[in-house]
Amino acid sequence: MNASLKPTVESALVALLAAAGCLWFLISAANSADPAASRVAMLAIGLAGSLAAHWAFMGILVKRSGRSLWFWLPLLVIFVPIGTAVLLALIVSSDKEPALQGSAASPEL
């Protein structure tokens, strides 16, 4: 992976992990007999904030990798964890292609 993209990828994945944690505790709090409204509200705000941060970091990653923001950002918003995994797989595989092509172009004798 490109060294300039690595901090953005890490930040996006940390934000996604925070969103998953907030969602987990939000579901747990909502299933209790009498959920505290303040706890549910704070978890919902945390979930919204961490998802917004994840999408912002993924948007920066899309722009830095040279892909179309108008194509990828709606896909990331609609398909939250799957779209992220697909985009990261494409970025990692596109970084490996030039190295593979360079080694195939000059066979060893």
ChimeraX attribute file (.defattr): number of C-alpha atoms within 10 A of each C-alpha:
attribute: neighborCount
match mode: 1-to-1
recipient: residues
	/A:1	13
	/A:2	12
	/A:3	7
	/A:4	11
	/A:5	15
	/A:6	12
	/A:7	13
	/A:8	19
	/A:9	19
	/A:10	12
	/A:11	16
	/A:12	25
	/A:13	18
	/A:14	15
	/A:15	22
	/A:16	22
	/A:17	15
	/A:18	19
	/A:19	22
	/A:20	16
	/A:21	15
	/A:22	21
	/A:23	17
	/A:24	13
	/A:25	16
	/A:26	20
	/A:27	12
	/A:28	12
	/A:29	17
	/A:30	14
	/A:31	10
	/A:32	9
	/A:33	7
	/A:34	8
	/A:35	13
	/A:36	11
	/A:37	11
	/A:38	9
	/A:39	14
	/A:40	18
	/A:41	12
	/A:42	13
	/A:43	21
	/A:44	17
	/A:45	13
	/A:46	18
	/A:47	23
	/A:48	15
	/A:49	15
	/A:50	22
	/A:51	21
	/A:52	17
	/A:53	20
	/A:54	27
	/A:55	21
	/A:56	17
	/A:57	20
	/A:58	25
	/A:59	21
	/A:60	16
	/A:61	23
	/A:62	21
	/A:63	13
	/A:64	12
	/A:65	15
	/A:66	8
	/A:67	14
	/A:68	11
	/A:69	15
	/A:70	10
	/A:71	10
	/A:72	17
	/A:73	18
	/A:74	13
	/A:75	16
	/A:76	20
	/A:77	16
	/A:78	10
	/A:79	13
	/A:80	15
	/A:81	13
	/A:82	12
	/A:83	17
	/A:84	23
	/A:85	13
	/A:86	14
	/A:87	18
	/A:88	17
	/A:89	11
	/A:90	12
	/A:91	18
	/A:92	13
	/A:93	12
	/A:94	14
	/A:95	13
	/A:96	13
	/A:97	11
	/A:98	11
	/A:99	10
	/A:100	10
	/A:101	10
	/A:102	10
	/A:103	11
	/A:104	10
	/A:105	8
	/A:106	8
	/A:107	7
	/A:108	6
	/A:109	3
